[in-house]
Amino acid sequence: MASRGSILLTGGAGFIGSHVAVEVAAAGWTPVLLDNFCTSERSVVARVGEVVGAPVRCIEADIRDAQAMRAAFGSTPMHAVIHLAGLKAVGESVEKPELYHDNNVRGTEVLLAAMDEFGVRRMVFSSSCTVYGMPQRLPIDESHPLGAINPYGQTKLDIERMLDRWADACIDRHVCSLRYFNPVGAHASALIGESPLGIPNNLMPFVVKVARGELPELGVFGGDWPTHDGTGVRDYIHVVDLARGHVVALEQLDSMHHDCINLGTGAGLSVLDVVHAFERVNGVKVPYAIGPRRAGDAAAAYADASLAEQRLGWRARLGLDDMVRDAWAFATRSAC
Ligand SMILES: NC(=O)c1ccc[n+]([C@@H]2O[C@H](COP(=O)([O-])OP(=O)(O)OC[C@H]3O[C@@H](n4cnc5c(N)ncnc54)[C@H](O)[C@@H]3O)[C@@H](O)[C@H]2O)c1
């Protein structure tokens, strides 16, 4: 089948980008990855190719490098950009706010300038539910007040505003900011998944490391939240569902100006829901210890996912058992 055109995926070798690349290819587009591998491994590119059934091109470049970005757009006409490149560790962003601004915000400016130079007018952007700050009501819909509670979240807000201005400046620019809730899991092939360097920041990779005996136990931040079992509640979404959301957004970009859309399941799951499902589905133990609450955390955060359904015809299909099964299958396969 002839390709429908090339799609540039910045951060395409990362956890989410690699899964998006697979779905983009399945929809008949040619994914072109662009990554500087600051938080991912080069081997991911070949594994994406294995899943797709054909080699996938990857440009090794930093989005902040204007010359490299010009070379990337000059090498192949791009129908659209899916912009996933970014640093995402909240704790690190508090220690290094300038680095986060430079990488995420200035990087996006450089990317947009190169797109302008080559007449590329369409973008799907990896935003985050962090733009809502502390939840003021649940479920969180797209009209929930915005506000950053850490430098990472501030970069996502700054980029959404930059994309507002970019779209406003020219009638035929089309942007969709997808506000992800909590992506977890891995591709069913177990060839690609989440493998953060060092001590993980997010729940699922932490659970995986504890189950593998690499960390002694899971520290749970608070057992006295006003939730069904006292532990924090979040909206975990399978990364393959999330990746499919990018393709439907891409297909409908031309009817958008700058739309901001939640990608979540709409269901809240607690830390212990995840731990118990992980133990039951995978037949492994996940020792945990409940400690004090962590400053700045919310009891619960989950999406109103109805706009994605109305606007994109998208809804999550995979459930918690799929998420924990696929996360474990990837972790145990990559350990071989
Ligand atoms: N995973 C989550 O929980 C989550 C939630 C909401 C939003 N997001 C956003 O989704 C995007 C992808 O996240 P992920 O979970 O796949 O993270 P990831 O760290 O696995 O992937 C990010 C990729 O971007 C690359 N990268 C970073 N800075 C770059 C630069 N300057 N130039 C080129 N490449 C660069 C990294 O090497 C990596 O491959 C990020 O923008 C993140 O902020 C992630």
The ligand as a MOL file (V3000), in Angstrom:
LIG
                    3D

  0  0  0     0  0            999 V3000
M  V30 BEGIN CTAB
M  V30 COUNTS 44 48 0 0 0
M  V30 BEGIN ATOM
M  V30 1 N 4.2950 9.4100 30.4100 0
M  V30 2 C 3.4620 10.2250 31.0270 0
M  V30 3 O 2.9880 9.9380 32.1240 0
M  V30 4 C 3.0420 11.5260 30.3720 0
M  V30 5 C 1.8850 12.1800 30.8260 0
M  V30 6 C 1.5120 13.3800 30.2250 0
M  V30 7 C 2.2760 13.9120 29.1990 0
M  V30 8 N 3.4000 13.2680 28.7970 0 CHG=1
M  V30 9 C 4.2110 13.8700 27.7260 0
M  V30 10 O 4.3130 12.9750 26.6410 0
M  V30 11 C 5.5660 13.1390 25.9810 0
M  V30 12 C 6.2470 11.7990 25.8460 0
M  V30 13 O 6.4120 11.2440 27.1390 0
M  V30 14 P 7.0160 9.7970 27.3800 0
M  V30 15 O 6.3240 9.2280 28.5700 0
M  V30 16 O 7.0370 9.0340 26.1360 0 CHG=-1
M  V30 17 O 8.4860 10.1970 27.8410 0
M  V30 18 P 9.8880 9.6170 27.3410 0
M  V30 19 O 10.9220 10.2590 28.2040 0
M  V30 20 O 9.8410 8.1270 27.2750 0
M  V30 21 O 9.9680 10.1620 25.8570 0
M  V30 22 C 10.3440 11.4800 25.5410 0
M  V30 23 C 11.2870 11.3850 24.3550 0
M  V30 24 O 11.6730 12.7060 23.9670 0
M  V30 25 C 13.0710 12.7200 23.7190 0
M  V30 26 N 13.5400 14.0900 23.9110 0
M  V30 27 C 13.4710 14.8480 25.0420 0
M  V30 28 N 13.9820 16.0610 24.8110 0
M  V30 29 C 14.3570 16.0920 23.5110 0
M  V30 30 C 14.9480 17.0810 22.6880 0
M  V30 31 N 15.3070 18.2740 23.1660 0
M  V30 32 N 15.1770 16.7790 21.3820 0
M  V30 33 C 14.8590 15.5630 20.8740 0
M  V30 34 N 14.3070 14.5820 21.6210 0
M  V30 35 C 14.0560 14.8430 22.9280 0
M  V30 36 C 13.6430 11.7200 24.7070 0
M  V30 37 O 14.9070 11.2130 24.3580 0
M  V30 38 C 12.5730 10.6230 24.6860 0
M  V30 39 O 12.8150 9.6600 23.6870 0
M  V30 40 C 6.3580 14.1540 26.7990 0
M  V30 41 O 6.2320 15.4120 26.1840 0
M  V30 42 C 5.6560 14.1390 28.1430 0
M  V30 43 O 5.7610 15.3630 28.8130 0
M  V30 44 C 3.7990 12.0780 29.3370 0
M  V30 END ATOM
M  V30 BEGIN BOND
M  V30 1 1 1 2
M  V30 2 2 2 3
M  V30 3 1 2 4
M  V30 4 1 4 5
M  V30 5 2 4 44
M  V30 6 2 5 6
M  V30 7 1 6 7
M  V30 8 2 7 8
M  V30 9 1 8 9
M  V30 10 1 8 44
M  V30 11 1 9 10
M  V30 12 1 9 42
M  V30 13 1 10 11
M  V30 14 1 11 12
M  V30 15 1 11 40
M  V30 16 1 12 13
M  V30 17 1 13 14
M  V30 18 2 14 15
M  V30 19 1 14 16
M  V30 20 1 14 17
M  V30 21 1 17 18
M  V30 22 2 18 19
M  V30 23 1 18 20
M  V30 24 1 18 21
M  V30 25 1 21 22
M  V30 26 1 22 23
M  V30 27 1 23 24
M  V30 28 1 23 38
M  V30 29 1 24 25
M  V30 30 1 25 26
M  V30 31 1 25 36
M  V30 32 1 26 27
M  V30 33 1 26 35
M  V30 34 2 27 28
M  V30 35 1 28 29
M  V30 36 1 29 30
M  V30 37 2 29 35
M  V30 38 1 30 31
M  V30 39 2 30 32
M  V30 40 1 32 33
M  V30 41 2 33 34
M  V30 42 1 34 35
M  V30 43 1 36 37
M  V30 44 1 36 38
M  V30 45 1 38 39
M  V30 46 1 40 41
M  V30 47 1 40 42
M  V30 48 1 42 43
M  V30 END BOND
M  V30 END CTAB
M  END
